[in-house]
Amino acid sequence: MQQGLRAVEQGRAIRTVTARERAYLDAVPHLYVDCAHISQPDRPLIISETSTVKAIAVASGYADSPVTSATFTIKPGAISTTTTLTASSNPSNLGDQVRFTATVTAASGPPPTGLVIFKNGSVVLGSARLLDGTASLITANLALDGNAIAAIFTGSTTDAVSAATLTQEVQ
């Protein structure tokens, strides 16, 4: 048994998905995209933000007589990000204040928003919110020799987690 499902956006069919019979050991139908009747079928359906689409089940041979329909919300995966970390002075002297700046860039779209956590090894130094893709923290609480500093972008509903590290030398 096959049923056709058409994704409809603003009253216009954008893709046809075909549900086939369940596989022998599979509890859900397999879905296949059929773009035979779509202009520019080689172009993927790109979801760049949360979108709501309506799927209409149509009996075979009755394209204009929907059997049933359902509305689905599709959420895209998080956009990958890259974090870089810099220090205002490296090496620094014991007791000097050092500003650590994390810059977070997204693979596409606007600069990420959210929180960056700064750590020295496993010790949390503090956190700061991103503003135009950057967050900074100032500290003088650094030990002699090498300090393993990390900046961890915690991600958001649209942007993926990323992190960067550096070794802060203190003399």
N, C-alpha and C positions, 0 to 999 in steps of 0.2 A: 504494500500500500504506500502510495506517495501522496503527499499534500504539498502544495506550494505555499510558501510564506513570502509576502512582498513587504519589504521595509518601505514605509511611506513617510515622507517628511514634507510637511506643508502641502499635503494632498497630492504629491507627485511620487510615483514609484521610483526608488533609487537603486534598489537591488532586489533580486529574487533569491530566496534561500529555499532549497528543497530538503525536506526531512524524509529520510529513507527508513525502511523497517529497521527495528532494533537488531543489532548484531546478536549472535547466539549468546554470548556471555555479557553483553553490555546492556545496562538498564536504561540508557537514554538513546534517543534517535541520533543518528549522525546527520549533521547539517552540511549541505554543499551550496555554494553560491553559484547561481545561474545568471549570467549577465548577457544572455543571448539577445534580449530585447531592450537593452539599455544602450543609449548613445555613449560612445567612448567606454566600452566595457573593459578596456585594458587599464583604466584609471582606478586605483583603489578607493574605497570609501574611507576617507580620513576623518577620524573623530579627534578633534583637538581640544575639546572641552566636553563637559558632561552634556549629553544630548538625549532627548527622548524620541524614540521612533515607534511607529505602530506597525505591527506585523499582522497581515491578513491571511488567513488560511483559505485557499480557494480549491474547490473540488476540481479534479483533473478534467479539462475540457470546458470549464465554466469560468473563464477569466473574469467575467463581470459579475459573478454571483458569489460573494464571499460567504464561506461557511461560518467562520468565526474570526474574531480578531483579539489581539492583546497589545498592550502598550508596555514597552521595555525602556528602562533607562540604562544607557551605556556610558560607562566611565572609562576614560583612557588610562593607560598606565602612567606612572610618574615620569616626568621628563628628567633625563640624567643631568647631573650637575658636576662641576669640578670646583674644588676648594683649593686655594693657595694661601700660604701663611708666610708673613714677613715679620721681622723684628726691627724696632727703631734703631737699635745698635746691637751688633753681635760681632765680637764679644762685648760684654759689659762688665762693670766693676761691681763687687759685692755691695749691696745696699742701693745701687742705682735703680731708678724706675725705668722699666722697659715697656714700650707699647707694642703689643702683638696685634697685627691686623690680618683678619681673614677676609678674603675676597671670594665670593661664590658666584659662579656664572652658570647659566642654564644652557643646555644644548640648543634650545630655541625659545623664543618668547621673551617676555620681560625679565628683568633681574628678579631672582628669587626673594621671597620674604620669609621670615621665620627667625629661629634662634640658633646661635652658635655657642657651643660650650667649649671653654678653654681649659685644658688640663696640663698638669706637669706630672708625667707618669700616670699614676692612678688617682692623683689628688686633683679635685676640681678647683681651679683658680677663680672661676666665675663664668658668667654668661653675658651675652649682649645680643640685642636684636639687630637684624640686618637693616641697613638703610642704604638704598641704591646699590645693593649687592655687597656692602662691606660692613664689618663689625669689628670693634676694637676693644681691647682690655689692657689696662695699665697695671703693672705689679712691680714691687721691689722684693717680693718674697721668693727669691731664687737662691739656690745653694751654690757653693763653689763647684767649679768644673762643669760638666755637661748636664743640662736639664732637657729632658725629652718633652717638648711642648707639642700639644696637639690642639687643633681646632676642628670641632665636629659640627657640621651643619646637620641639624636634626630632621630636616626635610619638612615638607608641607603637603597639603592635599594634592598639589600639582607637581612638586619638585622632589626628586629623590635625595636621600641621605648621601653625603660625601664628607671626606675628611682630608686633612693635610697635617704633616708633622715637620718639625725642625729641631735641631739641637742648639740650645742656647748656652753658649760658653760664658761662664762667670769667673772672673779673675780675682 
